[in-house]
Amino acid sequence: MRWIRKRFSPAHCQLKLSAYFKLWTTACLILMANALASPGHSQQPSLPAPIAAFSFSERTINQASGTVTSSANSFALQLAPIGAAKPVSEPAVLLLRGDGFLSTKQPAEKLSRAIRSTGAVTVSLWCEPGKVDQSGPARIVTLSLSPTERNFTIGQDGNRFDVRFRTTKTSANGLPSLSTPSGTATRSRTHLVFTRASDGQTRIYLNGQLAAKGNANGTLANWNNKAKLALGNEVTGGRPWQGKLLNVSIYDRPISQPQVAMLFQQGHNPKPISPQELRLAKLEQHFRQSVAPVVAKNCLQCHDPATAEGDLILDQDSENFRELIDVDSLDENPFWLSILNDEMPKDRPPLQADEKQAIKRWLKDDAVWTEGQIDPADYQYNAQQPFFVRRLTTPEYIRSVRAAVGIDIAKAAKMKLPQDLRADGFQNTAYNLTVDLNHIETYNQLAKQIVAQMDVVAFVKPFGHRALLTDNEMRGLIQSMGTQILRGPLSDQEIDSLRGISTSVAAAGGDYEAACRATLQALLQSPRFLYRIENQDRRGAAAFLDDYEIANRLSYLVCGAPPDAPLLAAAKRGQLRDSDNIRRHVQRLLASPQAIEHSEDFLSQWLNLKHLDSLQPNEQRFPNWRPPLAAEMQTETLKFFRAVIWEEKRALTALLNTQYTFCTPRLAKHYGLSPQADGWQRYDLSKVAHRGGLLTHGSVLSIGGDEASMVTRGLFVLKELLRGTVNDPPPCVDTSPVAATANVSAREISEKRIQNQACGGCHQRFEPLAFGLEKFDGLGSFMQRDHHGNALREDGDILIPGTAKPLLFSTSAQLMDTLANHPRVHHTLVWKLCQFAKGRPLTSEDAPFVTQIAKQAAENGGTYQAVIEAMAVSPLILPGRRTP
């Protein structure tokens, strides 16, 4: 910063600092924009055998003496009770109260030597703290000689867990220690794992997720082999831990995060797995991860219940399939031979070598089928997706600025920021939220504009620090102000960086206000402000979330905005690990205007309402069209959504058949309705049978273009309401819409296309879904005949994906009712909301969570609010919870 001090005068201090911020932000954001980790999912490896393991059942406890014997085979270890420590049956746990604990009578020399020889260790335990004010730290598991000399200790220090691990680079007491975040030690049942690798890396996992990481460098040459092993207290007493221990296992090697997750999923009292069960589990895993995706992507276009070519259905286990593969060897298996010889899939690229190998292995292992029914929509995207850091979208940025500093920057941000482009149906898809130099320049300009609109001195005053440029005052201000703006506490390193900016301002002759302005400008361009940054493990998957990260996930889920003061206060107190607390905050946030605004972001992106901004219908075809109608159509849909979802709190599926809408006189006339008073009015459609619900809005109907394309409309219903899949057309096919002519309606053209052997296999899946909308022209007007005089129809059928029998309808009203009442539509709307919440396409690994969310929401009325509440307590949003 020397060049800043030499060249900056008070008159141009702010200008030069802006250039510095721009340079600093450019480097940070370009790095962040390309933050890409390896896939976040991997197969779970098997677990090593522990060298010592203690549980508290009748099998491991001597009822006469109360001693507990290790169940591991490496060497015998016996723990004897001291004081009020006893096993209880609820089921088998070790209840620790008072000063009671268990300890080896003799030094655990073999245990110390085993760990010392590898330089690595893992300790896995299940516990229930009796209270959250235990200190010392209170010893849960310790291998030590005294309160000041140990090999390692896992303990509880207030509302966090603390691990001390001795090496040649630490004190004899194992300091400095490694601690989990505040609020992570609660009275709930908790799975804790500590690992130390031979290179010194240390990790603490809670409930399967990374909670803390550090380094205990050095060797274990100074370990004392005379240390004893104790549970629940120091070996000499005086550091009691009160609570329940369910089991403890010690390994002489570090285990990986997937292995930690496997231990967590097994629970505190896993049943022994037989070789047969283990084999079956591996076969099920192979089917789910390697076979089902191949079948979904390559076989179901011809072999789902609706097509069933050759009477063969492959989306579920069937008698026909079993008969087909019931042969003595693979060489005689017609199913395998058709794949091996590239005869299947028919008229499509053959399977890759690894896909063939997966099918071959599956067939050789008795073709174990674990899915009830393969849904091809679950497998559209690879389960092993890369992880992308999420940049704030423009609406999120606007709300985040408003929440952080109270400035409305909406107009400037919408005008200056590059548009967030739509990908996979939404504009918040993380991999598409890139950052270029245009973004960086704009963020810099906006930060200056925001700060220029602020009364900076008045803004910083409530943070409770004196208006002095001293180190203590400025560091305190940066921490408290930064916590609000960056949505969580700052690290010492972050404070140091920001303190350097204010120091440079002061050195250049700037005053306290100038220093605060410069610091605010830096905070508003920080990657932590512009991105939703969370603690990540080395594979890019979200690690253990601290309470502030939970608060951010909840707030952006509900409001698309930063946590408010009550949510941040709950995070500070460590109160966001309880589902009931989470629900209360979510319900409170759902009552805020930001929640409505964020839900309208979802609707607008899902329906792609922005296409109306560039709608330019053929003037000769539509002479009565007026450009303001496009904006009115968009407003109609938003008003309708707000009334159904927020004012009446009806089910999401009611969006499809509710018979009222909102119109201006001009829009009402366009729809053939009798205009009411000026301005926006609610129109009752109960006597207008053909109109009612989103599919009859001009905003949706206009996606089909001037010709009201059956293809485009049918694909919309298939993909956006029924979560169906269909292959892309071959590259050689002309996909230009075929217009209706005199004596040939659009439906007749569609029916011919469906009957065409080359096209019908795919088109029969989606074009009939648009038949009920034929009487609506390309701009949403209703008519009995098209502009050529062809009579139009509104009857047809719906084939729900995964079913064999179409559902018939006679009118567009029946079509709307059929869709609104079908559980597939409810599930699809939940899936879309979950995708919007996650900011990425969902995969087969997400599918069980979405199904659970949809089920819980349906039980609570199927409303938008019910879906959000179910999401908020789901592992899909908050990892570390048990899978459904």
Disulfide bonds with the S-S distance in Angstrom:
none
